[in-house]
């Protein structure tokens, strides 16, 4: 158990080498944790409002953080300093995601901004959702998924910046979304249903996993795509499902579970009300 945040933890993210964990909190900070020692190695605190999301760059040299202060900040992992502040959103920023090559960062707010990571300039604004965009992820082949309170998930071509399709079927506001490492499956979470799985070849829903009291937040696939974890803050657990059988194989108890993430070697972290836990 790792303690230090003084408010709710909204997202957690392992580095790709699984040595570090980043956590984004309502206490306006991002913390970096050493996974082996369970010690906090850095407290990144220049945001002026709560931090909704955090992600490592593909080479693990940067952490991006998305905040209700309407900015995205980039932090150098080695120096633990903010190297850039991305401004342009006019509403709170809810989520962020790097492209597989690290060249582009997407940030989700009322719309989705794409940022060039060399110039730190906004190179595109993706509009189409009719409500708040609460989550985003980018597949390895350059498809961006955005989850919205308008109850849809949209897919965007990163090259053309055009919407490919809107995935319909949710009956509640969408919270977060994530791809498998190979990009063949997408998962999305909502306020009501637990997790919906989408086949990216057909772009149709193939399963809805219902096993909670609602308001499911961050979701994460294992590195081989065989398991998916999702945090549900209403019944204080993160659940792990077998993607093939669609059966719940583990229930991880965590007070006010709001975030969960798989590491590259199968470790799971859960977080919520200021406490971070690791599960093997």
Backbone torsions as a table, in degrees:
resi	resn	phi	psi	omega
1	UNK	NA	131.9	-177.4
2	UNK	-119.6	122.0	-176.4
3	UNK	-117.5	150.2	179.3
4	UNK	167.1	-42.2	176.0
5	UNK	-65.4	144.8	-179.5
6	UNK	-105.0	-1.9	177.4
7	UNK	-136.8	-179.9	-177.0
8	UNK	-57.8	141.1	175.6
9	UNK	-97.8	119.6	-173.4
10	UNK	-93.2	-25.4	179.1
11	UNK	-155.5	148.4	174.4
12	UNK	-133.9	149.5	-174.6
13	UNK	-150.4	125.9	175.0
14	UNK	-80.5	147.8	167.1
15	UNK	-68.4	158.2	-176.3
16	UNK	-67.4	-25.8	175.9
17	UNK	-87.8	2.7	175.8
18	UNK	63.1	10.6	-179.7
19	UNK	-78.9	-28.6	-176.8
20	UNK	-122.7	154.8	173.6
21	UNK	-127.6	133.5	174.8
22	UNK	-108.4	139.9	178.3
23	UNK	-131.6	136.8	-177.9
24	UNK	-111.1	132.7	-168.2
25	UNK	-134.5	160.1	173.4
26	UNK	-69.4	-8.8	176.3
27	UNK	-82.7	11.9	174.8
28	UNK	76.1	14.4	-178.5
29	UNK	-123.3	160.0	164.7
30	UNK	-113.7	130.9	176.1
31	UNK	-110.2	143.7	172.5
32	UNK	-108.6	134.6	-176.2
33	UNK	-123.8	139.4	170.9
34	UNK	-79.1	119.6	-173.4
35	UNK	-66.0	-37.5	-177.2
36	UNK	-74.0	-43.5	-177.2
37	UNK	-89.8	-14.5	-177.7
38	UNK	66.3	19.5	-178.5
39	UNK	-98.6	144.8	173.6
40	UNK	-75.0	124.3	-178.3
41	UNK	-100.7	-15.6	180.0
42	UNK	-161.2	145.4	172.6
43	UNK	-121.7	109.0	-174.8
44	UNK	-95.5	113.6	-169.0
45	UNK	-141.6	75.3	170.6
46	UNK	-119.3	-9.7	176.0
47	UNK	-66.9	149.5	-179.0
48	UNK	-105.5	5.6	176.1
49	UNK	-150.9	177.3	-174.1
50	UNK	-59.0	151.9	-178.7
51	UNK	-104.9	120.0	-175.2
52	UNK	-88.0	-28.6	-173.5
53	UNK	-152.7	159.3	177.7
54	UNK	-154.3	141.3	178.9
55	UNK	-145.7	143.8	172.1
56	UNK	-82.6	146.2	170.9
57	UNK	-69.7	160.2	-177.8
58	UNK	-56.7	-30.7	179.2
59	UNK	-93.0	4.8	176.6
60	UNK	64.5	17.8	178.7
61	UNK	-89.6	-19.2	-177.4
62	UNK	-128.2	152.5	165.9
63	UNK	-121.8	131.1	174.1
64	UNK	-101.6	139.8	179.1
65	UNK	-129.4	135.7	-178.1
66	UNK	-109.7	132.7	-169.6
67	UNK	-132.6	156.8	173.5
68	UNK	-68.9	-10.4	175.8
69	UNK	-77.6	8.7	174.6
70	UNK	76.9	13.9	179.5
71	UNK	-121.6	162.1	166.8
72	UNK	-117.1	131.3	177.7
73	UNK	-113.8	145.6	176.4
74	UNK	-112.2	130.1	-175.6
75	UNK	-119.2	132.8	174.2
76	UNK	-78.0	120.4	-174.6
77	UNK	-64.2	-38.6	-176.8
78	UNK	-70.7	-49.3	-177.4
79	UNK	-86.2	-16.1	-179.3
80	UNK	62.2	30.9	179.9
81	UNK	-113.2	150.8	174.5
82	UNK	-75.2	121.9	-177.2
83	UNK	-100.9	-16.4	178.8
84	UNK	-161.9	146.3	172.9
85	UNK	-120.8	118.9	-176.7
86	UNK	-94.9	116.1	-177.7
87	UNK	-117.5	152.6	-179.1
88	UNK	150.9	-29.0	174.8
89	UNK	-67.7	143.8	179.0
90	UNK	-106.0	2.1	177.4
91	UNK	-135.9	167.1	178.4
92	UNK	-52.2	143.2	177.7
93	UNK	-96.1	126.3	-170.2
94	UNK	-101.2	-23.2	-172.6
95	UNK	-162.3	161.0	175.6
96	UNK	-151.1	157.9	-178.5
97	UNK	-157.4	138.8	176.6
98	UNK	-90.2	147.7	168.1
99	UNK	-70.0	162.9	-175.0
100	UNK	-60.7	-31.4	179.3
101	UNK	-92.0	-0.7	178.4
102	UNK	76.1	5.3	-176.1
103	UNK	-78.7	-26.1	-175.8
104	UNK	-128.7	140.7	171.3
105	UNK	-117.1	131.2	174.3
106	UNK	-101.5	142.4	175.7
107	UNK	-133.8	136.8	-173.2
108	UNK	-109.9	130.3	178.1
109	UNK	-143.9	-127.7	170.6
110	UNK	-71.0	-22.6	173.2
111	UNK	-137.2	-173.0	178.3
112	UNK	-117.9	126.2	175.7
113	UNK	-102.3	141.8	172.0
114	UNK	-109.7	130.4	-175.3
115	UNK	-117.8	134.7	173.6
116	UNK	-78.8	124.0	-174.5
117	UNK	-81.3	-3.3	172.1
118	UNK	-91.5	-41.6	-177.1
119	UNK	-99.7	-15.6	-175.3
120	UNK	61.5	26.9	178.8
121	UNK	-100.9	148.4	174.9
122	UNK	-74.5	117.6	-176.1
123	UNK	-101.7	-11.3	178.1
124	UNK	-165.9	149.5	173.2
125	UNK	-124.4	121.2	-176.3
126	UNK	-98.7	117.6	-177.6
127	UNK	-122.3	145.0	-179.1
128	UNK	166.7	-32.8	175.7
129	UNK	-67.1	150.6	-179.5
130	UNK	-103.5	7.8	177.2
131	UNK	-153.8	-177.2	-176.7
132	UNK	-52.8	134.6	175.0
133	UNK	-95.4	113.9	-170.1
134	UNK	-99.7	-17.8	-178.6
135	UNK	-152.1	155.4	177.0
136	UNK	-153.5	155.2	174.5
137	UNK	-154.0	159.1	-178.8
138	UNK	-126.7	128.7	178.1
139	UNK	-78.3	166.4	-177.5
140	UNK	-68.4	-20.6	178.9
141	UNK	-98.9	17.1	169.7
142	UNK	85.7	26.1	172.7
143	UNK	-100.7	127.7	177.6
144	UNK	-100.4	131.6	174.8
145	UNK	-109.3	137.4	177.9
146	UNK	-129.7	129.0	-178.6
147	UNK	-105.1	135.3	-170.8
148	UNK	-132.8	157.1	173.3
149	UNK	-66.9	-8.7	175.8
150	UNK	-79.1	8.7	175.1
151	UNK	76.1	14.9	178.1
152	UNK	-122.6	159.6	166.8
153	UNK	-116.2	127.3	178.3
154	UNK	-105.1	145.7	175.0
155	UNK	-109.7	134.7	-176.5
156	UNK	-126.3	140.5	172.5
157	UNK	-83.0	119.2	-176.3
158	UNK	-68.3	-25.8	-179.4
159	UNK	-76.0	-45.0	-177.6
160	UNK	-93.8	-14.7	-176.3
161	UNK	60.2	28.0	179.1
162	UNK	-106.6	147.9	175.8
163	UNK	-72.7	126.0	179.2
164	UNK	-81.0	-47.0	-179.0
165	UNK	-166.2	161.9	171.6
166	UNK	-109.7	128.7	179.1
167	UNK	-90.0	113.0	-177.5
168	UNK	-106.2	153.4	178.6
169	UNK	147.2	-30.2	176.9
170	UNK	-65.7	144.8	177.2
171	UNK	-108.8	3.0	177.2
172	UNK	-134.2	168.1	-179.6
173	UNK	-62.7	135.6	179.9
174	UNK	-82.6	141.8	179.8
175	UNK	-102.5	-65.2	-174.0
176	UNK	-134.8	167.4	176.4
177	UNK	-149.8	154.7	178.1
178	UNK	-154.7	147.3	176.6
179	UNK	-96.3	154.7	163.7
180	UNK	-69.5	162.5	-178.1
181	UNK	-59.4	-33.6	-179.3
182	UNK	-88.6	-2.2	175.4
183	UNK	77.1	8.7	-176.2
184	UNK	-85.5	-22.0	178.8
185	UNK	-126.1	148.2	172.8
186	UNK	-126.5	139.8	173.8
187	UNK	-116.1	145.6	176.1
188	UNK	-137.0	144.2	-179.0
189	UNK	-115.1	157.6	-178.0
190	UNK	-140.6	177.3	175.4
191	UNK	-68.6	-28.8	-175.0
192	UNK	-110.6	-70.8	177.0
193	UNK	-62.1	160.7	-179.1
194	UNK	-81.8	-75.0	-177.5
195	UNK	-138.5	136.0	172.8
196	UNK	-112.8	134.5	178.8
197	UNK	-104.1	136.2	-178.2
198	UNK	-123.4	133.7	175.1
199	UNK	-83.7	119.6	-175.5
200	UNK	-77.7	-10.6	174.7
201	UNK	-79.3	-41.0	179.6
202	UNK	-98.2	-19.1	-176.0
203	UNK	60.0	37.3	176.3
204	UNK	-119.8	152.0	174.8
205	UNK	-70.4	133.2	-179.5
206	UNK	-113.2	-13.0	179.3
207	UNK	-166.3	149.0	170.4
208	UNK	-125.7	120.5	-177.1
209	UNK	-97.2	110.5	-177.1
210	UNK	-116.7	110.3	-180.0
211	UNK	-160.4	46.6	-178.7
212	UNK	-156.1	178.2	177.8
213	UNK	-97.1	14.1	175.6
214	UNK	103.7	173.9	-179.4
215	UNK	54.2	63.7	177.0
216	UNK	-88.6	135.5	-171.1
217	UNK	-110.4	-119.5	-173.0
218	UNK	-63.1	141.1	175.4
219	UNK	-126.6	158.1	-176.5
220	UNK	-156.7	134.0	174.6
221	UNK	-89.4	149.5	168.1
222	UNK	-67.4	163.4	-172.4
223	UNK	-61.9	-30.0	178.8
224	UNK	-93.8	1.5	176.9
225	UNK	76.2	8.3	-175.9
226	UNK	-84.4	-22.3	179.4
227	UNK	-126.0	154.6	171.6
228	UNK	-136.1	137.1	176.7
229	UNK	-113.4	145.9	177.2
230	UNK	-143.8	138.3	-178.4
231	UNK	-97.4	131.9	178.7
232	UNK	-121.0	112.8	-174.0
233	UNK	-79.5	-12.3	-178.9
234	UNK	-79.3	-37.8	178.4
235	UNK	-112.5	16.7	166.1
236	UNK	61.9	40.0	178.5
237	UNK	-142.5	160.6	162.6
238	UNK	-114.2	131.1	-179.3
239	UNK	-107.3	147.2	177.7
240	UNK	-119.0	127.4	179.6
241	UNK	-115.1	148.0	168.5
242	UNK	-81.5	119.9	-173.8
243	UNK	-66.3	-33.1	-177.7
244	UNK	-73.4	-46.1	-176.6
245	UNK	-91.8	-15.5	-178.1
246	UNK	64.6	25.0	178.6
247	UNK	-100.4	142.4	174.4
248	UNK	-74.8	122.0	-175.8
249	UNK	-107.7	-9.8	178.3
250	UNK	-159.2	144.6	175.0
251	UNK	-125.5	113.4	-174.7
252	UNK	-101.0	113.1	-176.9
253	UNK	-75.4	129.1	178.4
254	UNK	-155.1	123.6	179.9
255	UNK	-59.1	125.1	178.8
256	UNK	54.5	49.4	-177.9
257	UNK	-62.9	117.4	-179.7
258	UNK	-119.8	-13.8	-175.8
259	UNK	-146.9	151.3	174.8
260	UNK	-158.0	152.8	-178.8
261	UNK	-157.6	142.5	172.7
262	UNK	-89.5	142.9	169.1
263	UNK	-90.6	172.2	-178.2
264	UNK	-67.6	-18.5	179.7
265	UNK	-108.6	18.9	172.7
266	UNK	91.4	1.5	174.6
267	UNK	-74.1	148.5	177.3
268	UNK	-119.5	139.5	170.4
269	UNK	-115.3	142.6	172.8
270	UNK	-124.9	148.3	179.5
271	UNK	-153.4	161.5	-179.1
272	UNK	-170.6	-102.2	-173.9
273	UNK	-76.9	56.3	175.6
274	UNK	88.8	-8.3	-177.8
275	UNK	-112.9	139.0	178.5
276	UNK	-116.7	132.2	178.6
277	UNK	-124.7	148.5	176.3
278	UNK	-113.9	140.2	-179.1
279	UNK	-129.7	135.2	-179.7
280	UNK	-110.4	NA	NA
